[in-house]
Amino acid sequence: MKNLHRSLIIGCSALALAGCGADEIVSPGTGGNVTINNPTPAPTPTPSPTPTPGVVAADNCPQIANPIGLSNIGTITGPTGSYRRCLMPSTFTVSSTLPRIEGVLYEINGQTDVGIDQGFAAAPGQASVTLSIEPGVIVFAAGNDFLNVTRGNQISANGTSSQPIIFTSRNNIEGTTGEDSSGQWGGVILSGRAPVTDCFLGSEAANTCQRRVEGATNQILYGGNDPADSSGSMSFVQIRFSGFALANGDELQSLTTGGVGSGTSFSNIMTYNSSDDGAEFFGGVVNGRRFIMVGAEDDSLDTDTGVKAQFDELLVVQRATASDTVIEQDSDGNEESAPRTNTRINNATFVVNSANGDRAIRIRGSSDFALYNSLIWDRAGNNGGCLNVQGVSPTRAADATIDEAGPTVFNSVALDCVTNFRGGSGSTAAQVEANFNAGAGNDASFTNTLQRLPGVTTGAPFINGANENGYTPIFAFASSSFFSARGYIGAIPSVAGNWAEGWTCNSATVVLGTSNTGSCDTLPTS
């Protein structure tokens, strides 16, 4: 009975187990072992391709008014997404607009002209061509590609604080630029009909002076007889990684103007890591507001060949690994031709960080210069003189018959430099110092209190601190109605008053905003 009872229990147990299902329990029969099979593992899923982040290339290029339209030449991919490449025509012969379309980039190939050069002076019946570029558009190029606005024609490149227009390099699109990248494409050139000097063609005596744009592969002429000429307008614009060198001493820079007139409007322009100058202005009449020049390898601001220039609110930050002067100014080959170069600057901050210890400001060629309400800081501590004025500029009296404005002018200028003054080519450091001391409200032993944005620990400080905002400025603007009177020296008064916020890009050299387009090595995605 005990054995029979044990057998019944075992048999019932086996039946109970068998009820769990054949896939889970297999019984080979009496006297066999019970085998338990675990579930078959699910197959490892094949990973899906990593999707391209951010932007998706548009299906096609937009239509424009120009008879030769935009060419669809495929796509280009980088860290921020994929983009449709829309090749611009070599010449815009009618007014056209480049619209902002998600996933579209506009590409320059070689020399791209806006209009056809209409000559030294306007003639009846000439039709002006305007290239309009919408806010948020990105234009890119490589090698010796550049955009050229010819005489008698215009550009309208007006971004916004939240959607700047960006001119940049192919490498930047592909995500292969770095802190010291530069010289990856040509730049932007505007040629106008305002007077210039140091003629290449024509005769000054006959009032037909023209010059050739340096760095251009073809002969591009500028100069004319209209000081009020307009080459259009540019605002809220970044120009990155430009300055392609065609030959030694013959380079393009981020922004080059030749003979543009006072009708041309410039504001909120940032140039970044040009292998030559941040911007160079040859002749004409230039009025610019809120310029930022970061990381130029030659001069940050270059004025030459008779330009009459005014800049209100100017920030320059040099790149320690490759920079020359902050300002280089000249007049012309023989130094005495009219018009004579005359540059006036108000509310500037110059962070001098020259890689080779060159001068901060170098004025030569008997040219005229005035600096108001500004700070020069030798951050590197190795400059060759914060103010270098050569020739007769520190001492010669005003003389309208030779277009001479008089000695260089410094009012409310603070110097935080290891070496303050330097002469040369007919002037002495003592004369430059006496010229500086003759101005109103200058301080040659200033201690700057510039600061970075809150939470930022890298890059150069550039925002005013207590000493800059506590400085009493002198408003000496009798010679110009262009400048505004402000209660401080320097370019950017405070974090709240940081006009660089929004439309600029950041780098290891300087972090300009916390809600701008981000790193200069990448593209905005919205």
C-alpha positions in Angstrom: 0.0 0.0 0.0 2.8 2.4 0.9 4.5 1.6 -2.5 1.2 2.0 -4.4 0.5 5.3 -2.6 4.1 6.6 -3.5 3.6 5.6 -7.2 0.3 7.5 -7.4 1.8 10.7 -5.9 4.7 10.5 -8.4 2.4 9.8 -11.3 0.1 12.7 -10.5 3.0 15.0 -10.1 4.2 14.1 -13.6 0.8 14.7 -15.0 0.7 18.1 -13.4 4.1 19.0 -14.8 3.1 17.8 -18.2 0.2 20.2 -18.2 2.6 23.1 -18.2 3.2 22.6 -22.0 5.5 20.6 -24.2 7.6 23.6 -25.1 8.6 24.1 -21.6 8.6 20.6 -20.1 9.6 17.4 -22.0 9.1 13.9 -20.2 11.0 11.1 -22.1 8.8 8.4 -20.3 9.2 6.0 -17.4 12.6 5.8 -15.9 13.9 8.8 -17.9 15.2 12.1 -16.6 13.1 15.3 -16.5 14.6 17.9 -18.9 13.7 21.6 -18.4 14.4 23.8 -21.6 14.8 27.5 -21.0 13.1 29.8 -23.5 15.0 30.5 -26.8 16.6 33.9 -26.4 15.2 36.7 -28.6 17.5 37.5 -31.5 19.7 40.6 -31.0 18.1 43.3 -33.0 20.1 44.8 -35.8 21.0 48.3 -34.8 19.3 51.0 -36.9 21.6 53.5 -38.7 22.4 56.5 -36.6 20.2 59.3 -38.0 21.8 62.4 -39.2 21.3 64.9 -36.4 19.5 68.2 -36.7 18.8 69.7 -40.1 17.5 67.6 -43.0 18.4 68.7 -46.6 15.7 70.4 -48.6 14.4 68.5 -51.6 15.5 71.2 -54.1 16.8 74.7 -54.5 14.5 77.7 -54.5 13.7 79.7 -57.6 15.3 83.2 -57.9 14.7 86.1 -60.3 18.1 85.9 -62.0 17.9 84.3 -65.5 20.6 81.9 -64.5 19.2 80.5 -61.3 20.6 78.4 -58.5 22.1 75.0 -59.4 21.2 72.0 -57.3 24.6 70.3 -56.8 23.7 67.7 -54.3 24.0 67.7 -50.5 26.7 68.3 -47.9 26.6 66.8 -44.4 28.2 67.8 -41.1 27.6 67.6 -37.4 24.5 69.8 -37.5 22.7 67.9 -40.3 22.4 67.6 -44.0 21.9 70.5 -46.4 21.0 71.1 -50.0 23.8 72.8 -51.9 22.5 75.6 -54.1 25.2 77.0 -56.3 24.9 80.8 -57.0 25.4 82.0 -60.5 28.7 83.6 -61.4 26.9 86.9 -62.0 23.7 88.3 -60.7 22.4 90.4 -63.7 19.0 91.3 -62.1 18.0 91.9 -58.6 17.4 88.7 -56.7 16.7 87.3 -53.2 18.3 84.4 -51.4 15.5 83.2 -49.1 16.0 81.3 -45.9 14.8 77.8 -46.3 15.4 75.0 -43.8 18.1 72.6 -45.1 19.4 75.0 -47.8 22.9 76.5 -48.0 24.0 78.9 -50.8 27.4 78.2 -52.3 29.9 80.5 -53.9 32.1 79.1 -56.7 35.0 81.3 -57.8 34.3 85.0 -58.2 30.6 85.7 -57.8 29.6 89.2 -58.9 26.6 91.3 -58.0 25.9 93.2 -61.2 28.4 94.3 -63.8 30.9 97.1 -63.0 29.1 100.3 -64.1 32.2 102.5 -64.1 33.6 105.5 -62.4 30.5 107.7 -62.5 26.8 107.0 -62.9 25.3 107.3 -66.4 21.7 107.8 -67.5 19.8 104.6 -67.9 22.0 102.3 -65.8 20.0 99.7 -63.9 21.3 98.8 -60.5 21.3 95.1 -59.3 20.7 94.3 -55.7 21.4 91.0 -54.1 19.1 90.6 -51.0 19.9 87.9 -48.4 17.2 87.0 -45.8 17.9 86.7 -42.1 19.3 83.3 -41.1 20.7 82.5 -44.5 24.1 80.7 -44.6 26.5 81.2 -47.5 29.6 79.1 -47.8 32.7 78.8 -50.0 36.1 77.3 -50.3 39.6 78.3 -51.6 39.7 81.6 -53.6 35.9 81.9 -53.8 34.5 85.3 -52.9 31.5 87.5 -53.3 32.0 90.8 -55.1 29.5 93.7 -55.2 30.5 95.8 -58.2 30.3 99.6 -58.7 26.8 100.9 -59.2 25.2 97.8 -57.6 24.2 96.8 -54.0 23.9 94.1 -51.4 21.1 94.0 -48.8 22.3 91.5 -46.2 20.4 92.4 -43.1 20.0 89.7 -40.5 18.4 90.1 -37.1 19.7 89.6 -33.6 18.2 86.2 -33.4 18.9 85.2 -37.0 22.2 86.6 -38.3 23.4 86.0 -41.8 26.5 83.8 -41.8 29.2 83.7 -44.5 31.6 80.8 -43.8 33.8 78.0 -45.2 33.0 74.6 -46.4 35.1 73.2 -43.6 32.9 74.9 -41.1 29.8 73.2 -42.6 31.6 69.8 -42.4 32.7 70.4 -38.8 36.4 70.3 -39.4 37.4 73.8 -38.2 39.2 74.5 -35.0 40.5 77.3 -32.8 43.2 78.3 -35.3 41.4 77.6 -38.6 41.5 80.5 -41.1 42.0 81.4 -44.7 39.5 78.8 -46.0 37.8 81.0 -48.5 38.0 84.6 -49.9 35.5 87.0 -48.3 33.1 89.7 -49.1 34.1 92.7 -51.3 32.1 95.9 -51.8 33.3 98.3 -54.6 31.9 101.8 -54.8 32.2 105.1 -56.6 33.5 107.3 -53.7 36.9 109.1 -54.1 40.1 107.2 -53.4 43.8 107.9 -53.8 47.0 106.1 -54.8 45.6 105.3 -58.2 46.4 102.3 -60.2 44.6 103.5 -63.2 43.6 106.9 -64.4 44.8 110.3 -63.2 44.1 112.1 -59.9 44.5 115.4 -61.6 41.7 114.6 -64.0 39.6 113.3 -61.1 39.5 109.8 -62.6 41.3 107.9 -59.8 40.6 104.2 -59.6 42.2 101.3 -57.9 42.3 97.5 -58.2 41.0 95.3 -55.4 43.9 93.4 -53.9 43.6 89.6 -53.7 41.2 89.3 -56.6 42.0 87.0 -59.5 40.4 89.3 -62.0 40.8 93.1 -62.2 38.1 94.5 -60.0 38.1 98.3 -60.0 36.7 100.7 -57.4 36.7 104.5 -56.9 34.7 107.4 -58.4 33.4 110.9 -57.9 30.4 110.4 -55.5 31.2 110.5 -51.7 27.6 109.7 -51.0 27.5 106.6 -53.2 25.7 103.5 -51.8 26.8 99.9 -52.1 23.9 98.7 -50.0 23.6 97.6 -46.4 24.9 94.9 -44.1 23.7 94.2 -40.5 23.8 91.3 -38.1 26.3 89.4 -40.2 29.1 87.0 -39.3 32.0 86.4 -41.6 34.1 83.4 -40.6 37.4 81.7 -41.6 38.1 83.9 -44.6 41.2 85.6 -46.0 42.4 83.4 -48.8 46.0 84.4 -49.9 46.5 84.4 -53.7 50.1 85.6 -53.2 52.3 87.1 -50.5 51.0 90.5 -49.8 48.0 90.0 -52.0 45.2 88.6 -49.8 41.5 88.8 -49.4 40.1 89.6 -45.9 36.8 89.0 -44.2 35.3 92.3 -45.4 36.9 94.5 -47.9 35.5 97.8 -49.2 36.9 99.9 -52.0 35.5 103.4 -52.5 32.1 102.8 -50.9 30.2 105.9 -50.1 28.4 107.3 -47.1 25.1 105.9 -48.4 26.4 102.4 -47.5 25.3 101.1 -44.1 27.2 98.8 -41.8 26.1 97.7 -38.4 26.5 94.7 -36.1 29.2 93.0 -38.2 31.4 90.3 -36.7 34.6 89.0 -38.5 36.2 85.8 -37.1 39.6 84.2 -37.7 40.6 86.0 -40.9 44.0 84.9 -42.1 44.6 88.5 -43.2 42.8 91.6 -41.8 39.5 91.5 -39.9 38.3 94.2 -42.2 40.0 96.6 -44.6 38.6 99.8 -46.0 40.3 101.4 -49.0 39.2 105.0 -49.7 35.6 106.2 -49.8 33.4 107.2 -46.9 32.7 104.5 -44.3 30.3 104.7 -41.3 30.1 101.6 -39.1 28.4 100.8 -35.9 29.0 97.9 -33.5 31.8 96.1 -35.3 33.4 93.0 -33.6 36.7 91.7 -34.9 38.0 88.5 -33.4 41.1 86.4 -34.1 42.4 88.2 -37.2 46.0 87.1 -38.1 47.2 90.4 -39.6 45.5 93.6 -38.6 42.0 93.6 -37.1 41.1 96.9 -38.7 43.0 98.3 -41.6 42.2 101.8 -43.1 44.0 103.0 -46.2 44.2 105.1 -49.4 42.1 108.1 -48.4 39.2 106.5 -46.5 37.1 108.8 -44.3 36.0 106.3 -41.7 33.9 106.5 -38.5 33.3 103.6 -36.2 31.0 103.8 -33.1 31.2 100.9 -30.6 34.1 98.7 -31.7 35.3 95.5 -30.0 38.6 93.9 -31.0 39.9 90.7 -29.4 43.1 89.3 -30.8 44.0 85.6 -30.9 47.2 84.9 -29.0 48.5 82.3 -31.4 48.3 84.6 -34.5 47.8 88.3 -34.5 49.6 91.5 -35.6 48.3 95.0 -34.9 44.8 96.0 -33.8 44.7 99.0 -36.1 47.0 99.6 -39.0 46.4 102.9 -40.9 48.1 104.4 -43.9 47.3 107.0 -46.5 48.9 106.4 -49.9 52.2 105.8 -51.6 53.6 109.4 -51.4 51.7 110.2 -48.2 50.6 113.7 -49.4 47.8 113.0 -51.9 44.2 113.9 -51.2 41.9 112.6 -49.9 44.0 111.8 -46.8 43.0 108.9 -44.7 41.1 110.0 -41.6 39.7 107.5 -39.1 37.7 108.4 -36.1 36.6 105.8 -33.4 34.4 106.1 -30.4 33.7 103.7 -27.5 36.2 101.0 -28.4 37.7 98.1 -26.4 40.9 96.7 -27.8 42.1 93.5 -26.2 45.7 93.4 -27.4 47.1 89.8 -27.5 49.6 90.0 -30.4 51.5 86.7 -31.0 54.6 88.6 -32.1 54.4 91.6 -29.7 53.5 94.1 -32.4 52.0 97.5 -31.8 48.4 97.9 -30.8 47.6 101.0 -33.0 50.0 101.9 -35.8 49.3 105.2 -37.6 51.6 106.1 -40.5 51.7 107.8 -43.9 50.9 111.3 -42.5 47.3 110.1 -42.0 44.8 111.6 -39.5 43.3 109.7 -36.6 41.1 110.3 -33.6 40.2 107.9 -30.7 37.5 108.8 -28.1 36.3 107.1 -24.9 38.2 103.9 -25.4 40.3 101.3 -23.6 43.5 99.7 -24.9 44.6 96.7 -22.8 47.8 94.8 -23.5 46.7 91.4 -22.2 49.7 89.6 -23.5 52.1 92.1 -21.8 54.5 92.0 -24.8 53.3 94.7 -27.2 55.7 97.0 -29.0 53.8 100.1 -28.0 50.1 100.6 -27.6 50.2 103.9 -29.6 52.6 104.1 -32.5 52.2 107.3 -34.5 54.7 107.8 -37.3 55.7 110.7 -39.4 54.2 114.2 -38.9 50.8 113.0 -37.6 51.5 113.9 -34.0 52.6 117.4 -34.7 51.4 118.9 -38.0 48.7 121.6 -37.8 45.4 121.4 -39.6 45.5 122.6 -43.3 42.5 122.3 -45.5 44.5 122.9 -48.6 46.2 119.6 -48.2 43.2 117.8 -46.5 45.1 117.8 -43.2 43.0 117.5 -40.1 45.8 118.3 -37.7 47.6 116.2 -35.0 46.2 112.8 -34.0 43.5 113.2 -31.3 43.0 111.2 -28.1 40.2 112.1 -25.7 39.2 109.9 -22.7 41.5 107.1 -23.8 42.7 104.7 -21.1 45.9 102.7 -21.6 46.7 99.5 -19.7 49.9 98.6 -21.5 53.4 97.6 -20.8 54.8 100.1 -23.3 52.5 103.0 -24.0 54.2 105.1 -26.7 56.3 104.6 -29.8 57.4 106.8 -32.7 59.1 106.2 -36.0 59.7 107.5 -39.5 60.0 111.1 -38.4 58.4 111.1 -34.9 59.6 110.1 -31.5 57.9 108.3 -28.6 58.1 111.6 -26.6 56.2 113.4 -29.3 53.5 110.7 -29.3 53.3 110.9 -25.6 53.0 114.7 -25.7 50.2 114.4 -28.3 48.4 112.0 -26.0 48.8 114.2 -23.0 47.4 117.2 -24.9 44.1 115.4 -25.2 41.3 115.6 -22.6 40.7 113.0 -19.9 43.4 110.5 -21.0 45.0 108.0 -18.5 48.3 106.3 -19.4 48.4 104.2 -16.2 44.9 102.7 -16.1 44.1 99.4 -14.5 41.3 97.6 -16.4 38.5 95.7 -14.6 37.1 93.9 -17.7 35.0 90.8 -16.9 33.6 87.8 -18.6 30.0 86.8 -18.8 28.6 85.2 -15.7 29.6 81.5 -15.5 32.2 81.8 -18.2 35.8 81.0 -17.2 37.5 80.9 -20.6 38.4 83.4 -23.2 39.2 87.1 -22.9 37.1 89.3 -20.6 35.5 92.1 -22.6 32.7 93.6 -20.6 33.2 96.8 -18.6 33.9 96.6 -14.9 33.8 99.3 -12.2 36.9 101.2 -13.5 35.6 101.5 -17.0 32.1 102.5 -16.0 33.5 104.9 -13.4 35.7 106.7 -15.9 34.5 110.2 -16.8 34.3 110.4 -20.6 34.9 113.6 -22.6 32.4 114.1 -25.4 34.5 115.7 -28.1 32.4 115.3 -31.1 32.4 118.7 -32.7 33.8 117.2 -35.9 31.0 114.6 -36.3 27.4 114.1 -35.6 27.7 110.3 -36.1 28.8 109.4 -32.6 26.7 109.0 -29.5 27.6 110.4 -26.1 27.7 107.7 -23.4 28.6 107.7 -19.7 31.5 105.3 -19.9 34.5 104.3 -21.9 34.9 101.1 -23.8 32.6 99.1 -26.1 30.3 97.0 -23.9 29.1 98.6 -20.6 27.6 95.6 -18.8 26.1 92.1 -19.1 22.6 93.7 -19.5 24.0 96.1 -22.1 25.9 93.4 -24.0 25.0 94.2 -27.6 27.1 91.2 -28.8 24.5 88.8 -27.3 22.4 86.9 -29.7 23.9 87.4 -33.2 27.6 86.5 -32.6 29.5 83.2 -32.2 31.8 82.0 -29.4 35.4 80.7 -29.5 38.3 79.9 -27.2 39.4 83.5 -27.9 36.3 85.1 -26.4 32.8 84.0 -25.4 30.5 86.8 -26.5 27.1 85.4 -25.6 25.2 82.7 -23.7 22.2 82.7 -26.1 23.9 83.4 -29.4 24.6 81.1 -32.3 27.0 79.0 -30.2 30.5 78.0 -31.2 32.0 79.5 -34.2 33.1 76.0 -35.2 29.5 74.9 -35.7 26.3 76.1 -37.3 23.0 77.2 -35.7 20.3 74.7 -36.2 17.3 77.1 -35.8 
